[in-house]
């Protein structure tokens, strides 16, 4: 006998909606097949008088229940509540099989690229902190306290635009060509009309109103990712944009300090490049942010 079947599936096409979009728009990851309504389905007559809200299994398709409001004898409506397979696991299987075969074969276009970070990684390792070189710096056209810098961070796309609140502390001419340290995976933010793609890290002494760049050694490689003694290699999130991800940086910043020698530390462990430690020029025993 005929009936209507509503096959519900996952609302989103990815486990982390919005994560792979620069603007964080989760609506771009809506699953177009999250609901399929089949008006011409056929079921066995044995369930013709099934009570509303009853559960049944349709073989090879999933578990359904008769709609408690719209289903009635002669006009049955069934809603799927559980599928018989994990669609995401099925989509990932070809990639895993290719890996097991030594990487041969193409990965399906729908398979997501591996992403770093995540809640199982220590917060400090979720940050993408890199060596940068300031190529140019100028006054923000609409804010006296802000600079707009072009910083080489080793990106294939070229230098990033970064807005920083250093205008009250460091003269423009002192920034040109300087090596610096940049937090690169913050969510891009518009600051007085200019989109900033990172944050320049500095040491600060509130008592003396002094701010200094956190500097890598002069021979450090531009784009090199910063490591921390005692921790595994960084495994950063692509972008810290969800509400949960945006808590990562504040949590790390609480334990990020320059020690008595001006060396940057996290929980007492040094921040380093392959050429040596990060330091503030003269500030000691101060927070870094």
N, C-alpha and C positions, 0 to 999 in steps of 0.2 A: 504494500500500500504506500501511497505517496506521503511525504512529509517535508518539512523545511529543516535543514541542518545548518547550524551556524558554527563554523570552524574557527575558533579563536586561537591565535598564536601570540608570540611575544610582541609587545607593543613597539619595541625598538629593534633595529637590525644589528645592534652592537651592544655588548655588555656594559659599556661606559658611554652613554649618549652624550654627544657634544665634545668628547675628549679630543677627537682628531680634527676638530675645526677651530681655526684661529679665534673666531668670535665666540666659541663656546655654545653655539646654537644647537641645543639638543633636538629641536624639531627637524633638523636636517637628517636625523637618524631614525625617524619614524619608519616602521616597517609597513610598506604598502599592502602586505598580505596578512596584517594582523587580524583581519576578519574577512572570511569568505562565506557568503550566504548562498547555499545551494537549495533552490526551490523545487528541484526535480529529483530529490533523493528518494530512494525506495527502501522500506524496512519490512521485516516479516510481520504478518498480521497478528502474531502472538502478542505484540505490544500495543495493539490498537487501543486498548482501554487502560493503558498504564497511567497510574495516578500522577498528577503534576508534582514535580520535584523528585521523581524517582530516578535512580541511576542505572545506566546500562553501559555495556561495552559493545562498540561496533568493531568487529574484528579487523585488525590491521590498520585501524584509524585512530582509536582512542576511546576515552571514557566520556560519556555524555550524561546530561540530566535533562528531563523534560521541563521546559520552561514553566515555572510556577504561576506565571500570570497569563501567558499567551497560548500555552498548549492546552488542547481539549480534544475529546474524541472527534474524529473526522477531520481535525486540523492540528496535527501534531507538530510541535516545534522542539527541537533538541539543541542544546548548547554544549559544545565540547569544553570540558574542564581540564583534561589531562591528555597530552599526546602520548603516543607509544614510543617516541624516540626524542632525543635531545637534538634539535635542529642545529644548534651551534656546534655541538660536538661532531655532528656529521659533516658540517662545513669545514671544520678544522682537520678532519681526518686526512684529506688528500695532501695537505701540507706536511703533516706528520709522516705520512707514507713516503713522500718525496725525500724528506730528511733522512729517513731510515735507509733509503736507497742511495744515499750518497749525494743528495741534492739534485738528482736527475728529475727532469720533468718540470712543467710549469706549475706555479702556485696559482689557484683560482683567483680571479680578479676580486672576488667578494671576500677573500680571506684577509683579515686585518694584519697589518705588520706588527711584529712584536713591540710592545711598549715597555719602557722601563718604569722604575719607581713602584708605587703602590704601597698600601698600608703595611705590608710585611717587610718593607725595607726601612732601615733606620732613617729618621728624618734628615740627618745631615747628608746622607748618601742620595737623598731624593732631590737635592739641590744641584743645579747645573751652574757651578761657579768656575769662571774661566779667566785666564790672563787676557787682558785687552790692551790696545794702544790707541790713545786719543789722537785721531787724525785732525780734528778741528773742533773748536768750541766757540759758541757765540751767545750773546744775550738773547733770551727768549723775547720775541717781539711783544708779548702781552703780559709779561710778569717780571718785575724787577729782581725777584729773588731766585729766578731760575736760569739755568744755562741749557742750551741745546747742543749736544755733542754728537759727532760722528766717530764711532769707535770700531776699530777692526778687532773682531773676535774669532777670526778664522772661518766665518760662515762662507759657504760657497756663493751665497747671494750677495756678498759684499758687506760693507760696514753697516752697523745698526745705528739708528737714531735713538739716543737716550737723553731724557730730560732729568736733570738733577738740581737739587736745591743748594748749590754751592756758591751762588753769586755773592753771598754775604761773607764768605769765608776764604775763598781762593781766587786771586785775580785771574782773569781770562788768560793772560799771557803765560801764567804758570801751568796751565793745563795742556798747552799745545805740545804734542809729541810725547806726552808722559805715558809711562806704563801704568796700568791700573788693574783693579780686580772687579769683575762684574758678575752679578747674579743674573743669569740669562733666561731662566725659565719661569719668571713671573708672568702672569697674564698681562699682555699689552694693555696700557692704560693711556687715555687721552688726558694730557695735562695742559690746560689752557689752550686747547686747540691743536696741540702737537702730540702725536702718538709716541709714547715711550716704550721701548722694547727691552727693558732691563733696568737694573739699578747698580750704580757705581757704589762699591762698598768703601766706607771710611771709618776711621776712628774719631771719636768725639769726646771732648772734655767740656762739660756744661759749665763748670766753675770758671774756666778761662775763656769760654765761648770760642774754642779752637776746634777746627775740623781738618783732618789730614787724610789724603788718599791712602788706602791700604795698597801698598806697592809690592809687586813681585820683584825678584832679582832682575837686574838690567838685561841679563842674557836669557831670561825665560822665554819660551816660545809662545808667540801670540796664538791664542785659541786653546792652549793647553788647559785641561781640566784640573782643578785643584783637588788634592787628596788630603786626608786627615790621618795622622798617625793613629794606629790602633784600630782603624776601620778598613773594611774592604773597599775596593775601588768604587767610585761613585756609580750609581744606577738611577739617574734622574728621571723624574716624570717629564714627558715632553713639554707640558705646560701646566703650571699650578693654577687651575682656573675654577674648579668646583669649590663649593664652600668648605668641604673637608680638606682639599688640597691647599687652599689659601691659608690654612692654619699651620702648615708645615714651616714656612719661613719664620713667623713670630715665635714658634716653639724653639727653633734653632737659635734665633737671635738672642734669646734669654741667656744662652751659655756661650755666646761668641764674644771674645774679649781680647784685647792686647795685654800681654803679661808685663812683668816688670822690665823686660828688655824691649818692649814694643812689638814683640812677635805675636801674630794672630794665633789664637787658640780656640778650640771648641771643647768644652768640658776638660780643660787643661791639656788637651792634645794639640800639637802644632798643625797648622794649615801649611801645606807645602806645594811647591812645583818641583819638577825634576832638577831645577837649578838651585833650589833652596827654599827657605821659609818666606812667608809673607810678613811684611813689617810696616808699621807706621814710622815716619821719619823721626819724630821726637816724642810723640805721645806714648805714655805707658799707663798700665793699670786702668784702662778705659774700655767702655763698650764699643763694639763694632756694629755698624748697621748701614 
